[in-house]
């Protein structure tokens, strides 16, 4: 009897060991061009809440997409996160992303902001800013106004290498054609206060310093500056006034499940988590971005800038105009 008990105990231990080996840890591999602390914190929280291990690889969007393309035969990535709707074109053209379960999105998201195999995570507007302590009436209604002679020597912008500027011009080409987009780009170059230098924050600082009067920048930078630990950045953010031009350019951050993902169900869960009301509120409160959901209020800071009408963009085709946008920038010598 004693031998039988020992045998049963050993057998149960072996079976338990086999059972644990048969249940590997769930995981999801994320390739992300959203290199923000708020995103990293969300991924840590997702891992803690679900028990799904998150393996994060960060980089620039173009580089990550090229890597996903190289790995197509044996996909490593499960989720692709990025800024810039223009990248959807490349991802779809090269068959890099697969269908999502979008059944719930239509109840709280405009259909412009998701497709069969991608979904918007956050939105950001590209606007005109100025020092409201120095300028009380900017008299700007349209992006095209910036080409007028009255703005000679007053405009600030980052270089044409900026993906934000390239996407802005590509959207103009999509909406208004090459001729109008070229006219706009040339007019802005003619009115530069200085040779383009630095990032969006640097344009805002230059406007407040009086180097120029009006800067082209993304709204989310104002939000991140307003919550910065750098007192100078907070002061600059507090002094900025915002103009939403007619047909305000709104680009997106978006997510997709990579074609051939080995952890597709975990990838779907992660994307749904990022679109949850709590996470969407964090994006707007902590990172100064517009939520993707239309049932979430933007932050108080964003609401203080007023309302606007966004241009209608076909994000799936936006990337088709990138080469023309780069050519125009070269043609007008936007450095």
TIVO-714484 format. One record per residue: residue in three letters; x, y, z of N, C-alpha, C in turn. Coordinates in steps of 0.2 Angstrom, whole numbers, plus 5000, padded with zeros to 4 digits. Layout:
! TIVO-714484
ALAXYZXYZXYZ
...
***
This chain:
! TIVO-714484
UNK500449945000500050005000500450065000
UNK500950065004501450125005501750134998
UNK501950084994502250094988501750124983
UNK501150104983500650124979500550204980
UNK500550224986500450294988501050334985
UNK501650304986502250344983502250344976
UNK501950294973501950294965501450344963
UNK500850344966500350394964500550464965
UNK500950484971501250544972501750564967
UNK502150524965502650534959502250544953
UNK501750504951501450514945501050584945
UNK500750604950500450664950500950724950
UNK501450714952502050774952502250774945
UNK502350714941502550714934502050754930
UNK501350734931500850754927500750834928
UNK500850854934500850924936501350964932
UNK501950934932502550964928502350964921
UNK502050914918501950914911501350964910
UNK500950974914500351024913500651094913
UNK501151114918501451174918501851194912
UNK502151134909502551144903502051154897
UNK501451134897501051134892500651204891
UNK500751244896500451314897500951364897
UNK501251384892501751434892501451504893
UNK501951554895501651614897501451654891
UNK500851684891500551724885501051784884
UNK501051804878501551864877501251894871
UNK501451954870501351994864501952034862
UNK502152034856502752074854502552134850
UNK502752194853502552254850503152294847
UNK503052314841503452354837503152424837
UNK503452474841503152544842503652594840
UNK503352644836503652704834503352764839
UNK502952744844502652794849503152784855
UNK503652824855504152824860504052874865
UNK503452864869503252904874503252864881
UNK503352904886503352874893502652844894
UNK502152884892501452864894501252804890
UNK501552784885501452724881501752664885
UNK502352674887502752624891502352604897
UNK502152664901501752654907501152604906
UNK500752624900500152584898500352514897
UNK500852494894501052424892501252394899
UNK501552424903501752394910501052374914
UNK500552424913499952414917499552354913
UNK499552354907499252294903499552234905
UNK500152224906500552164908500252144915
UNK500252194919500052174926499352154927
UNK498952184923498152174923498052104920
UNK498352084914498152024910498651964911
UNK499251984914499751924914500051914907
UNK499851954902500151944896500851984895
UNK501351944894502051984894502152024888
UNK502352084889502352134883503152134881
UNK503352114875504052124873504052184868
UNK504352244870504352304867504952314863
UNK504852334856505452354852505252424849
UNK505652474851505552544848505952564843
UNK505752604839506152634833505752684829
UNK506052704823505652744819505152704815
UNK504652734813504152694809504352664803
UNK504752704799504952674792505452614794
UNK505852624799506352564800505952504803
UNK505452514807505052454810504652424804
UNK504352464800504052434794504452394789
UNK505052414788505552384784505752314788
UNK505852314794505952254798505352204797
UNK504752234798504152184798504152154791
UNK504352194786504352174779504852114778
UNK505452124781505952074780505752014784
UNK505352014789505151954793504551924791
UNK504251944785503651924783503551844783
UNK504051814781504051734781503951704787
UNK504151734793504151714799504051774804
UNK503451794805503351854808503551854815
UNK503851904818504051914825503551964828
UNK503452014825502952064828502252044828
UNK501952064833501152054834500752114833
UNK501052164836500652234835501152284833
UNK500952324828501352384826500952444828
UNK501352494832501052554834501452614831
UNK501152664828501552714825501152784825
UNK501552834824501252904822501252914815
UNK500752944812500752954805500352914801
UNK499752934799499252894795499552874788
UNK500052914786500352904779500752834779
UNK500852804785501152734784500752684783
UNK500052694783499552644782499652614775
UNK499752664770499852644763500352594762
UNK500952604765501552554764501352494767
UNK501052494773500852434776500352384772
UNK499852424770499352384766499652364759
UNK500052404756500352394749500752324749
UNK501152324755501552264756501252204760
UNK500652214761500252154764500552144771
UNK500652194775501052184782500552174788
UNK499952194787499452194792498852154791
UNK498452134796497952084795497252114798
UNK496752084796496052114799496052114806
UNK495752164809495552174816494852154817
UNK494652144823493952144825493752214827
UNK493452244822493252314823492452324824
UNK492152274827491452274828491152324832
UNK491652344837491352394842491552464841
UNK492052474836492352534835491752584832
UNK491352564828490852604825490452644830
UNK490352614836489952644841490152704844
UNK490852714844491152774847491752804843
UNK491752794837492352814833492052834825
UNK492252884823492052904816492452854811
UNK492052834806492352784802492952804798
UNK493052874798493652894794494352874798
UNK494252854804494852844809494952764810
UNK494652724806494852654806494652614800
UNK495052564798494852524792494852454794
UNK494852414789494752334791495352314795
UNK495952344794496552314797496952364801
UNK496652424803497052474807496552514810
UNK496752544816496252584820496652644823
UNK496352704823496752754826496752744834
UNK497352764837497452764844497352834847
UNK497652884844497552954846497652994839
UNK497453064840497453114835497853174837
UNK498153204832498453274834498453314828
UNK498253384829498153434824498753474823
UNK498953494817499453534815499253604814
UNK499453644818499053714819499553774818
UNK499353834819499753894819499753914826
UNK500353934829500353954836500754024836
UNK500654064841500854134842500954144849
UNK501254204851501354224858500754274859
UNK500254244863499654284864499754344869
UNK500354344872500454404876500754464872
UNK500954444866501154494861500754514855
UNK500354464853499954464847499254454850
UNK498754494849498054484851497554464846
UNK497754484839497354464834497754434828
UNK497854374828498254344823498054354815
UNK497354354814497054364808497354314803
UNK497254254805497354194801496754144801
UNK496454134795495954094794496054024790
UNK496654024787496753974782497453964782
UNK497753904780498453894779498753934774
UNK498253944769498553984763498654054765
UNK498354084770498454154773499254164774
UNK499554104776500254114778500754134772
UNK500454124766500854144760500854214758
UNK500454254762500354324760500954364762
UNK501054424759501654464760501654494767
UNK501054504770501054534777501454484782
UNK501554424780501854374785502654364783
UNK502854414779503554414777504054414783
UNK504454364783504954364789504654344796
UNK504054314796503754304802503554234803
UNK503754184799503554114800504054074802
UNK503854024806504353974809504153904808
UNK504553864806504353794804504953754805
UNK504853684806505453644806505553624799
UNK506053584798506353564791505853524787
UNK505953524781505553474776505653404778
UNK506153384781506253314783505853294788
UNK505453334792504953314797504453284794
UNK504253224796503653184794503053214795
UNK503053264800502353304801502253344796
UNK502753384793502753424788502553394781
UNK502953334780502753294774502053274774
UNK501853244779501153224780500653284778
UNK500753344781500353404780500353414773
UNK500853424769500853434762500553384758
UNK500653314760500353264756499653264757
UNK499353284763498653294763498353354759
UNK498753404758498553464754498553434747
UNK499053394745499053374738498453334737
UNK498253284742497653244741497053284741
UNK496953334744496353374745496353424739
UNK496853464738496853524733497253514727
UNK497653464726498053454720498753484721
UNK499253464716499953474717500053554716
UNK499753584711499853654710499653704716
UNK499153684720498953724726499453714731
UNK499653644732500153624737500753664736
UNK500953664730501653694728501653774730
UNK501053804728500953874729501053884737
UNK500753844741500753854748501453844751
UNK501753794749502453784751502953834749
UNK502853864743503353914741503153984745
UNK502553994746502354054750502654054757
UNK502553994760502853984767503653994767
UNK503953964762504653974762504854054761
UNK504454084757504654154755504554194762
UNK504154174767503954214773504354184779
UNK504854144778505254114784505554174788
UNK505554164794505954214798506654184799
UNK506754124798507454094798507454034795
UNK508054004793508053934790507853884795
UNK507353844793507053794798507653754802
UNK507453754808507953724813507553694819
UNK507753644822507453614828506853574827
UNK506553564832505853524832505253574833
UNK504753544834504153584835504153634842
UNK504453604847504553644853505053704852
UNK505553694848505953744846505653804842
UNK505153784838504753834834504353874839
UNK504053844844503653874849504053924853
UNK504653904855505053944859505354004855
UNK505453994849505654054844505154104844
UNK504454074843503954124843503854164849
UNK503954134855503854174861504454224862
UNK505054204859505654244860505654294855
UNK505154294850505154354845505554344839
UNK505854284838506254274832505754274826
UNK505154244827504654254822503954264826
UNK503454274822502854284825502354224825
UNK502454184820501954124820502354054818
UNK502154004822502453944821501953884819
UNK502253844814501853784813502053724817
UNK501553694821501753644825501153604827
UNK501253544830500753494832500553514839
UNK499853504840499553524846499853484852
UNK500053424851500153384857500853404860
UNK501253444856501853464859501753524864
UNK501153554863500953604868500753574875
UNK500453514874500253484880500753454884
UNK501253424880501853394884502353454887
UNK502353514884502753564887502353594893
UNK501753594893501353624898501453584904
UNK501553514904501653474909502353454910
UNK502853484907503553474908503853494915
UNK504353464916504753484923505153544921
UNK505253564915505653614913505153684914
UNK505353724918504953784919504953834913
UNK505453834909505453874903504953844898
UNK504853784897504353754893503653764895
UNK503553764902502853774904502653844903
UNK503153894904503053964902502853974895
UNK503253944891503153944883502453924882
UNK502253864884501553834883501053884885
UNK501153914891500653954894500554014890
UNK501054034886500954094882500754084875
UNK500654024873500454014866499754014865
UNK499554054860498854054857498854004851
UNK498253974850498253924844497753944839
UNK497953944833497453954827497353884824
UNK496653864823496453814819496253834812
UNK496653824807496553854801495953814798
UNK495653834793495053804789495353734787
UNK494953684787495153614785495853594789
UNK495853604796496353594800496653514799
UNK497253514797497653454796497653414803
UNK497353354803497353304809497653244806
UNK498253224809498553164808498453114814
UNK498553054813498353004818498952954820
UNK498952934826499352874828498852814827
UNK499152754825498652704824499052634826
UNK498652584826498852524828498552464823
UNK498952414823498752354818499052294821
UNK498752234819498952174820499452154814
UNK500052134815500452114810500252044807
UNK500352044800500151984796500551924798
UNK500251874800500551814802500751814810
UNK500451864813500651864821500551804824
UNK500951784828500951714832500551724838
UNK500451784840500051804846499451854844
UNK499051834839498551874837497951894842
UNK497751844846497251854851497551904856
UNK498151894858498451944863498552014860
UNK498652014854498752084850498052114850
UNK497552084849496852114848496652144855
UNK496852104861496752124867497052184869
UNK497752194867498152254868497852314865
UNK497652304859497352364855496752384858
UNK496352334860495652354863495852394870
UNK496352374873496552404880496752474879
UNK497152484873497352554872496752604870
UNK496252574868495652604866495052614871
UNK495252584877494752584883494752664885
UNK494152674888494052744890494652774895
UNK494852734899495352754904495952774901
UNK496252724896496852744892496752804888
UNK496152814885496052864880496052934884
UNK495852934890495852994894496553004896
UNK496952954898497652964900498052994894
UNK497952974888498253004882498153074881
UNK497553094882497353174881497553214887
UNK497553184893497753224899498453224900
UNK498853174899499553174900499953184894
UNK499753174888500153174882499853234877
UNK499353264879499153324875498853304868
UNK498653234868498353214861497653214861
UNK497253214856496553214855496453134855
UNK495953114859495753044860495453024853
UNK495552954852495252924846494452924846
UNK494252904852493552894854493152964854
UNK492552964851492153024851491753034857
UNK491752984862491452994868491853004874
UNK492453034872492953054877493153124876
UNK493053164881493253244881493953254881
UNK494253294876494953314876495053344883
UNK495753354884495953384890495653454891
UNK495753484897495453554898495953604894
UNK496553584893497053634889496853634882
UNK496653574879496453574872495853604871
UNK495353594876494653634875494753704875
UNK495253734879495353804879495553834873
UNK495753794868495953824861495353834857
UNK494753804859494153814855494053754850
UNK493553754846493353704841493653714834
UNK493653664830493853664823493553614819
UNK493553624812493353574808493953544804
UNK494053474805494653444802494553434795
UNK495053434791495053414784494853334784
UNK494553314778494353244777494953214774
UNK495253164777495853134774495653054773
UNK495853034767495852964766496552934768
UNK496552914774497252894777497552834774
UNK497152794771497352734768497752754761
UNK497652814758497952834752498452894753
UNK498452914760498852974761499652964759
UNK499852904760500552884759500752884751
UNK500252884747500352884740500552954738
UNK500453004742500653074740501353094743
UNK501653054747502253074750502853084746
UNK502953054740503453064736503353134732
UNK502753144730502653214727502753274732
UNK502553254739502653304744503453324745
UNK503853274745504553284746504853314740
UNK504553304734504853334728504653414728
UNK504053424730503853494731504353534736
UNK504453504741504853534746505553544743
UNK505853504739506453514736506453564731
UNK505853564727505753614722505753694725
UNK505453694731505353764733505953784738
UNK506353734739506953744743506753754751
UNK506353714753506153714760506653664763
UNK507153694767507653654769507453614775
***
